Amino acid sequence: MAEIISTTLKIGMEIHVELATRTKMFSRSANIAHPANWEAPPNSLCDPVVLALPGALPVMNAEAVELSMMVGMALGGEVSSFSKWDRKNYFYPDLPKGYQISQYDLPLCTGGELTIPAAGGGSTTIRITRAHLEEDTGKTGHELPGGRAYEGSLVDYNRAGVPLLEIVTEPDLTCAEDAVTFGKELRNLCRFLGVTEGVMQRGHMRFEPNINVIIELDDGSTVATPIAEIKNLNSFRAVQGAIEHERVRQVEVWKVDGIEMGAGMKSTMGWDDQKQATFLQRAKEDAHDYRYFPEPDLIPVVVSQEQRDHVATRIPELPMQLRARFKAELGLSEKDARAIVDERDLCRFFETCVECISSDDAGQQAAKWLLNAGARLANERNCEVHELGITPEQLAGVVAMRATNAIGSTAAEDLFERLCDSDDTAESLAEDAGLLQVSDTGALNAWVADAIEAQPQAAEDFAAGKDAAVGRLVGHVMKASGGQADAAAVRQCLIEQLRGG
């Protein structure tokens, strides 16, 4: 048997995005993916259409169609003038009708692409095959509330009927790292568009990588393993783990059975997060197994140019454009621009802060404070930076006081933290808390004289030209002054007293 020289992953992605409309896809029942309904009790967001009661008929949610068009257009795809609804038939306990309303041969959006930074450097472009609308299923659980064991299954139909946009890519990804980056970039794009809140733990976005391995052999031939589709991954950690596991598993299986990719060879796998391993769910599943046929209870979706133009006006500045602008106009580094734009709410807060700061380096100052002191404090308080409580106006006050040396760097961080729990202005709170720097000559001379007396060796070394020794002297002054002394003024005072200049 020929020996393996190398293996290459081939990955296509299917991404399910729950749209945050007020109501569900085909009924007036409230949508669990909308923030107002996140805490709804199980099976409380149901109506005759969701539960498939006799005589109940679906009515299309026009807002869900427009949100889907926004995603397709933002990805550079084409919005179809004519698309239709189809029934995808299969039995599952959380699918009340016994079929899912979806789109098969005539999807709403086709084409497009998304360029991402590649793990190996540079960038890579992932082509989009299609984006179609459908309805979500319910949710089956196997434990009681609170995590107690239960022998049966519990079904919650709150998620049934939620508008679901399925985005399908070409198999352009070749490593787990790029697949995760693609997922994060797409999530960010959808959140900036406002089509979903994108909370992974709530299932707002679920990823299904289709994976196989191209094996190069030493006899010059190549073989491709059968495709495995990993279902319903709702964390980037799971996406990475599943792909890396499949890369190894598929090669080991091929070594044993020699089975290559072919008709009817695709398998559907699940992911065990505890074992960090995939497991077989179904084998040899193809489109004809679902018995697709046109949905008789819904009219086709016809999109006019006027509607396209209207939807185009709803598309905001997108993450890639924001990063480019922040670097070009605000002077942010690639790293800082990406960190700011990676979180929609932080990005919006950052832009408001920039508007409030009256200096030429407003963007760099806002980024520095939010990504350093803000990120540290948010981590300690287990919240997001924009939720800390400090306002853009207060942050602008901190930046202005620091620029004029009204407060030192340590005091500025202290002030930042205090402002997160106060409605006061930065100036008044700094004064009340005794954080303002003291540059009074008499006070400085007294503190410096005390430092020289307390640190004679450091004073002697500094006087002899050893600049490193000044740290102990300045530190002594800062401690004695409670951080109120102006460090630059202290250093100058030491130079005058010890070096005579």
Wavefront OBJ file of the C-alpha trace (Angstrom):
o trace
v 0.000 0.000 0.000
v 1.233 3.461 -0.907
v 2.492 5.669 1.910
v 0.923 9.012 2.836
v 3.077 12.013 1.996
v 0.728 14.802 3.098
v -2.881 15.595 3.965
v -4.907 18.714 3.203
v -8.209 19.690 4.740
v -11.101 20.779 2.547
v -13.816 22.602 4.498
v -17.090 24.179 3.479
v -19.304 25.850 6.073
v -23.040 25.980 6.648
v -23.972 28.710 9.103
v -27.437 29.088 10.609
v -28.249 32.621 11.767
v -31.329 33.226 13.919
v -32.770 36.590 12.885
v -33.805 38.920 15.708
v -37.198 39.943 14.333
v -40.001 40.690 16.787
v -42.099 37.782 15.520
v -41.415 34.378 14.001
v -40.954 33.497 10.342
v -44.472 32.473 9.464
v -46.591 33.510 12.459
v -47.274 36.408 14.840
v -45.845 34.489 17.785
v -43.000 36.337 19.590
v -39.470 35.417 18.553
v -37.163 33.883 21.203
v -34.156 35.301 19.258
v -35.304 38.870 19.980
v -33.732 40.298 23.192
v -37.145 41.123 24.650
v -38.030 37.413 24.723
v -34.785 35.748 25.825
v -36.092 34.796 29.246
v -39.471 33.477 28.116
v -40.551 30.261 29.921
v -40.475 27.047 27.841
v -43.342 26.599 25.365
v -44.710 30.095 26.040
v -43.953 31.497 22.559
v -46.328 29.300 20.591
v -49.464 29.704 18.524
v -51.521 27.460 16.182
v -49.071 27.973 13.293
v -46.014 27.080 15.395
v -47.741 24.009 16.799
v -49.094 22.960 13.368
v -52.690 22.789 14.528
v -55.250 21.809 11.863
v -56.259 24.711 9.636
v -53.380 27.009 10.670
v -51.712 28.688 7.689
v -48.310 30.430 7.468
v -47.839 34.123 6.595
v -44.372 35.300 5.574
v -42.438 37.752 7.796
v -41.379 40.562 5.411
v -38.798 41.960 7.855
v -36.992 38.609 7.937
v -36.748 38.730 4.138
v -35.244 42.237 4.227
v -32.737 41.326 6.949
v -31.643 38.341 4.853
v -31.278 40.581 1.816
v -29.009 42.862 3.877
v -26.693 39.967 4.669
v -26.587 38.813 1.052
v -25.851 42.319 -0.210
v -23.208 42.969 2.486
v -21.430 39.788 1.330
v -21.473 41.045 -2.252
v -24.059 38.512 -3.405
v -27.065 38.783 -5.690
v -30.612 39.045 -4.385
v -32.896 36.932 -6.560
v -35.849 38.639 -8.228
v -37.850 35.443 -7.736
v -37.435 32.801 -5.045
v -39.847 30.313 -3.572
v -40.567 28.234 -0.486
v -40.177 24.469 -0.285
v -41.120 21.753 2.182
v -38.225 19.779 3.601
v -39.779 16.617 4.971
v -38.393 14.682 7.917
v -39.656 13.464 11.266
v -38.219 14.731 14.525
v -39.954 15.368 17.861
v -39.136 19.085 17.847
v -40.547 19.593 14.319
v -44.312 19.897 14.916
v -45.432 19.846 11.259
v -43.261 16.905 10.251
v -41.622 19.195 7.689
v -39.614 22.405 7.661
v -40.417 25.340 5.391
v -37.167 26.167 3.609
v -35.811 27.173 0.176
v -34.305 24.534 -2.069
v -33.588 25.255 -5.739
v -34.434 28.979 -5.817
v -32.817 30.645 -2.779
v -33.196 34.321 -1.855
v -29.466 35.167 -2.239
v -26.682 33.659 -4.319
v -22.949 34.312 -4.627
v -20.761 36.722 -2.703
v -17.574 36.333 -0.690
v -15.882 37.216 2.579
v -12.152 37.957 2.840
v -10.483 37.082 6.135
v -6.946 37.267 7.567
v -5.341 33.870 6.993
v -3.636 31.854 9.721
v -0.497 31.530 7.595
v -0.308 35.265 6.877
v -1.943 37.473 4.284
v -5.617 36.951 3.555
v -7.904 34.390 2.004
v -11.275 34.793 0.317
v -14.158 32.443 1.078
v -16.784 32.239 -1.652
v -20.451 32.178 -0.682
v -22.623 29.708 -2.575
v -26.038 30.815 -1.349
v -28.024 32.219 1.547
v -31.582 31.016 1.970
v -34.361 31.551 4.491
v -36.110 28.877 6.498
v -37.670 28.312 9.909
v -35.879 26.897 12.932
v -36.971 23.762 14.764
v -37.826 23.405 18.431
v -35.328 22.236 21.010
v -35.163 18.787 22.580
v -33.711 18.447 26.078
v -32.795 15.386 28.096
v -32.682 16.772 31.620
v -35.034 18.627 33.955
v -34.601 22.323 34.849
v -31.576 22.723 37.095
v -29.740 19.875 35.379
v -31.539 17.030 37.137
v -31.490 13.675 35.350
v -34.546 12.622 33.341
v -35.121 9.343 31.502
v -37.319 10.823 28.780
v -37.056 13.831 26.492
v -38.509 17.315 26.901
v -39.435 19.487 23.931
v -39.488 23.305 24.010
v -41.232 24.836 20.981
v -40.173 28.432 21.721
v -37.476 28.163 19.050
v -39.773 26.479 16.501
v -40.567 28.871 13.670
v -37.769 31.363 14.398
v -36.511 32.971 11.141
v -33.303 31.190 10.188
v -30.877 32.361 7.512
v -28.636 29.548 6.270
v -25.403 30.718 4.646
v -23.507 28.098 2.639
v -19.896 28.515 1.484
v -17.762 26.850 -1.122
v -15.133 24.411 0.301
v -12.453 27.129 0.312
v -11.193 26.695 3.878
v -8.139 24.544 4.520
v -7.549 24.733 8.275
v -9.467 24.930 11.523
v -7.967 28.322 12.413
v -9.315 29.942 9.234
v -12.712 28.314 9.758
v -12.916 29.915 13.213
v -11.770 33.286 11.844
v -14.404 33.069 9.109
v -17.069 32.308 11.710
v -16.030 35.264 13.861
v -15.915 37.649 10.894
v -19.354 36.538 9.703
v -20.797 36.837 13.218
v -19.396 40.343 13.492
v -20.804 41.341 10.115
v -24.260 40.045 11.034
v -24.176 41.842 14.403
v -23.183 45.164 12.796
v -26.022 44.736 10.312
v -28.351 44.296 13.293
v -29.874 41.089 11.922
v -28.958 38.993 14.976
v -27.566 39.454 18.459
v -25.173 36.595 17.704
v -25.073 35.173 21.248
v -23.537 31.764 20.645
v -24.646 30.299 23.985
v -28.261 31.011 23.024
v -27.914 29.325 19.646
v -28.253 32.553 17.658
v -25.542 31.231 15.343
v -24.771 27.570 14.752
v -21.990 26.243 12.558
v -21.904 23.048 10.511
v -18.541 22.414 8.839
v -18.480 19.931 5.953
v -15.055 18.313 6.132
v -12.992 15.880 4.153
v -9.282 15.244 3.703
v -7.266 15.160 0.485
v -4.500 12.561 0.938
v -1.379 12.680 -1.246
v 0.380 9.338 -1.649
v 3.990 8.544 -2.527
v 2.953 6.887 -5.794
v 1.807 10.293 -7.100
v -1.897 9.685 -6.626
v -4.359 11.489 -4.369
v -7.508 10.278 -2.671
v -10.321 12.171 -0.952
v -12.062 10.844 2.131
v -15.893 10.910 2.331
v -17.386 14.204 3.551
v -18.525 14.425 7.169
v -20.949 17.174 8.176
v -20.673 18.143 11.868
v -24.038 19.383 13.104
v -25.017 22.312 15.330
v -21.745 23.624 16.753
v -22.487 26.688 18.878
v -19.001 27.725 19.975
v -15.800 28.550 18.131
v -13.973 26.159 20.439
v -16.241 23.374 19.184
v -15.665 24.367 15.541
v -11.905 24.209 16.033
v -12.016 20.949 17.984
v -14.370 19.163 15.585
v -12.329 20.033 12.498
v -9.031 19.039 14.084
v -10.539 15.762 15.314
v -11.979 14.937 11.874
v -8.651 15.567 10.174
v -7.104 12.758 12.204
v -10.168 10.470 12.322
v -10.842 10.459 8.591
v -7.272 9.550 7.709
v -7.228 6.725 10.270
v -10.557 5.364 8.974
v -9.314 5.493 5.359
v -6.228 3.504 6.332
v -8.548 0.728 7.524
v -11.385 0.681 4.953
v -9.905 2.545 1.977
v -13.301 4.120 1.228
v -13.088 7.303 -0.854
v -15.531 10.148 -1.475
v -18.363 9.197 -3.766
v -22.130 9.281 -4.269
v -24.032 8.478 -1.099
v -20.919 8.455 1.056
v -21.595 11.615 3.083
v -22.162 11.144 6.819
v -23.725 13.379 9.454
v -21.802 13.621 12.724
v -22.399 15.088 16.156
v -19.812 16.619 18.484
v -19.225 15.486 22.055
v -17.760 18.481 23.868
v -16.754 16.399 26.880
v -14.893 13.721 24.920
v -13.665 16.203 22.288
v -14.690 13.730 19.609
v -17.247 13.372 16.827
v -19.801 10.552 16.669
v -21.960 9.177 13.871
v -25.586 10.355 13.688
v -26.694 9.409 10.175
v -25.054 8.009 7.037
v -25.736 8.314 3.308
v -28.087 11.297 3.502
v -28.875 13.208 0.283
v -31.318 15.925 -0.779
v -33.792 13.427 -2.218
v -34.157 11.883 1.256
v -36.041 15.035 2.310
v -38.572 14.799 -0.540
v -38.436 18.542 -1.274
v -41.478 19.971 -3.037
v -42.889 23.527 -3.426
v -44.719 24.861 -0.356
v -48.388 25.145 -1.431
v -49.449 27.531 1.354
v -47.044 30.384 0.555
v -46.641 32.575 -2.507
v -43.139 33.059 -4.001
v -40.896 35.938 -2.914
v -40.696 38.611 -5.630
v -38.120 41.358 -5.061
v -38.231 44.621 -7.027
v -35.344 46.981 -7.720
v -37.085 49.548 -5.542
v -37.006 47.115 -2.611
v -33.323 46.360 -3.255
v -32.542 50.071 -3.189
v -34.453 50.489 0.070
v -32.621 47.600 1.740
v -29.255 48.974 0.546
v -29.910 52.176 2.527
v -30.222 50.080 5.710
v -26.698 48.651 5.437
v -24.346 50.481 7.843
v -20.566 50.809 7.674
v -19.287 47.248 7.879
v -16.450 45.876 10.059
v -13.870 45.738 7.266
v -14.629 49.353 6.295
v -14.538 50.472 9.926
v -11.122 48.893 10.513
v -9.731 50.595 7.417
v -11.137 53.988 8.468
v -9.910 53.706 12.043
v -6.384 53.001 10.783
v -6.378 55.681 8.076
v -8.212 58.503 9.855
v -7.624 57.833 13.563
v -4.129 56.366 13.401
v -5.013 53.076 15.113
v -2.747 50.075 14.701
v -4.088 46.972 12.976
v -4.234 45.211 16.348
v -6.166 48.007 18.083
v -8.524 48.549 15.144
v -9.375 44.857 15.072
v -9.876 44.704 18.857
v -12.258 47.670 18.741
v -14.261 46.460 15.751
v -14.475 42.844 16.931
v -17.218 43.880 19.379
v -20.121 45.877 17.931
v -21.162 47.602 21.158
v -17.576 48.482 22.093
v -17.076 49.914 18.604
v -20.118 52.156 18.925
v -19.028 53.304 22.388
v -15.522 53.989 21.051
v -16.845 56.205 18.265
v -18.891 58.250 20.747
v -15.794 58.645 22.944
v -13.771 59.877 19.960
v -16.408 62.530 19.259
v -16.132 63.798 22.849
v -12.320 63.983 23.041
v -10.977 67.271 21.689
v -7.456 66.368 20.631
v -5.689 65.379 17.430
v -5.044 61.878 18.764
v -8.593 61.333 20.046
v -8.879 57.886 18.448
v -5.605 56.644 19.859
v -6.408 58.007 23.318
v -9.884 56.428 23.364
v -8.512 53.090 22.157
v -5.714 53.146 24.740
v -8.087 53.708 27.651
v -10.788 51.287 26.506
v -8.407 48.464 25.571
v -6.150 48.793 28.622
v -7.739 50.189 31.792
v -11.234 49.468 30.441
v -10.527 45.865 29.446
v -8.749 45.142 32.741
v -11.595 46.530 34.832
v -14.250 44.806 32.695
v -12.474 41.498 33.217
v -12.441 42.074 36.996
v -16.137 42.990 37.031
v -17.170 40.260 34.578
v -18.867 42.647 32.151
v -18.227 44.346 28.824
v -16.190 47.560 28.579
v -19.179 49.635 27.435
v -21.122 48.370 30.473
v -18.628 49.662 33.068
v -20.585 52.866 33.679
v -18.074 55.497 32.601
v -19.510 57.883 29.997
v -17.738 59.187 26.882
v -17.808 62.687 28.404
v -16.142 61.443 31.591
v -13.449 59.627 29.608
v -12.834 62.792 27.610
v -12.292 64.590 30.931
v -9.677 62.024 32.014
v -7.841 62.372 28.688
v -7.880 66.181 28.890
v -6.585 66.246 32.477
v -3.841 63.782 31.649
v -2.805 65.831 28.605
v -2.300 68.933 30.762
v -0.584 66.962 33.548
v -3.390 67.891 35.905
v -3.242 64.257 37.041
v -0.511 61.639 36.841
v -0.754 58.305 35.036
v -1.464 56.280 38.194
v -4.025 58.804 39.420
v -5.665 58.785 35.969
v -6.272 55.039 36.189
v -7.659 55.480 39.689
v -9.932 58.250 38.400
v -11.102 56.068 35.480
v -12.189 53.356 37.910
v -13.921 55.813 40.239
v -15.848 57.346 37.333
v -17.321 53.939 36.486
v -19.314 54.238 39.716
v -20.013 57.986 39.693
v -22.077 60.568 37.824
v -19.600 63.345 38.647
v -17.403 65.003 36.047
v -13.803 63.864 35.845
v -12.587 67.258 37.063
v -14.790 67.460 40.157
v -14.190 63.834 41.166
v -10.412 64.204 40.763
v -10.479 67.259 43.033
v -12.725 65.627 45.645
v -10.571 62.472 45.703
v -7.314 64.414 46.016
v -5.969 63.074 42.725
v -4.833 66.391 41.231
v -1.084 66.704 40.775
v 0.817 69.192 42.913
v 3.366 71.307 41.060
v 3.827 73.911 43.798
v 7.585 74.589 44.059
v 7.651 74.780 47.839
v 5.862 71.469 48.313
v 8.000 69.744 45.669
v 11.243 71.009 47.206
v 10.195 69.681 50.599
v 9.289 66.236 49.222
v 12.511 66.060 47.210
v 14.647 67.061 50.213
v 12.983 64.332 52.262
v 13.643 61.784 49.461
v 17.344 62.742 49.282
v 17.677 62.329 53.039
v 15.864 58.971 53.018
v 17.732 57.605 49.945
v 21.319 58.913 50.275
v 22.896 56.239 48.057
v 20.370 56.821 45.278
v 20.932 60.557 45.575
v 24.709 60.068 45.346
v 24.370 57.770 42.321
v 22.049 60.157 40.493
v 24.304 63.093 41.222
v 27.171 61.074 39.725
v 25.258 60.682 36.458
v 23.543 57.315 37.002
v 20.066 58.074 35.603
v 18.600 54.731 36.700
v 18.913 55.810 40.338
v 16.262 58.493 39.890
v 13.512 55.861 40.039
v 13.931 55.269 43.781
v 13.931 58.996 44.489
v 10.858 59.746 42.376
v 9.095 56.728 43.867
v 9.764 58.019 47.372
v 8.303 61.429 46.459
v 5.229 59.904 44.827
v 4.579 57.766 47.895
v 5.062 60.700 50.274
v 2.735 62.886 48.194
v 0.055 60.247 47.831
v 0.577 60.263 44.068
v -0.176 63.973 43.798
v 3.317 65.135 42.819
v 4.013 65.833 39.147
v 6.601 63.190 38.258
v 8.192 65.319 35.532
v 8.466 68.268 37.901
v 9.965 66.015 40.593
v 12.665 64.803 38.196
v 13.501 68.364 37.183
v 13.717 69.380 40.855
v 16.122 66.484 41.544
v 18.303 67.520 38.614
v 18.460 71.071 39.930
v 19.268 70.003 43.488
v 21.710 67.141 42.774
v 23.301 68.113 39.478
v 23.006 71.858 39.697
v 21.348 72.149 36.320
l 1 2 3 4 5 6 7 8 9 10 11 12 13 14 15 16 17 18 19 20 21 22 23 24 25 26 27 28 29 30 31 32 33 34 35 36 37 38 39 40 41 42 43 44 45 46 47 48 49 50 51 52 53 54 55 56 57 58 59 60 61 62 63 64 65 66 67 68 69 70 71 72 73 74 75 76 77 78 79 80 81 82 83 84 85 86 87 88 89 90 91 92 93 94 95 96 97 98 99 100 101 102 103 104 105 106 107 108 109 110 111 112 113 114 115 116 117 118 119 120 121 122 123 124 125 126 127 128 129 130 131 132 133 134 135 136 137 138 139 140 141 142 143 144 145 146 147 148 149 150 151 152 153 154 155 156 157 158 159 160 161 162 163 164 165 166 167 168 169 170 171 172 173 174 175 176 177 178 179 180 181 182 183 184 185 186 187 188 189 190 191 192 193 194 195 196 197 198 199 200 201 202 203 204 205 206 207 208 209 210 211 212 213 214 215 216 217 218 219 220 221 222 223 224 225 226 227 228 229 230 231 232 233 234 235 236 237 238 239 240 241 242 243 244 245 246 247 248 249 250 251 252 253 254 255 256 257 258 259 260 261 262 263 264 265 266 267 268 269 270 271 272 273 274 275 276 277 278 279 280 281 282 283 284 285 286 287 288 289 290 291 292 293 294 295 296 297 298 299 300 301 302 303 304 305 306 307 308 309 310 311 312 313 314 315 316 317 318 319 320 321 322 323 324 325 326 327 328 329 330 331 332 333 334 335 336 337 338 339 340 341 342 343 344 345 346 347 348 349 350 351 352 353 354 355 356 357 358 359 360 361 362 363 364 365 366 367 368 369 370 371 372 373 374 375 376 377 378 379 380 381 382 383 384 385 386 387 388 389 390 391 392 393 394 395 396 397 398 399 400 401 402 403 404 405 406 407 408 409 410 411 412 413 414 415 416 417 418 419 420 421 422 423 424 425 426 427 428 429 430 431 432 433 434 435 436 437 438 439 440 441 442 443 444 445 446 447 448 449 450 451 452 453 454 455 456 457 458 459 460 461 462 463 464 465 466 467 468 469 470 471 472 473 474 475 476 477 478 479 480 481 482 483 484 485 486 487 488 489 490 491 492 493 494 495 496 497 498 499 500 501
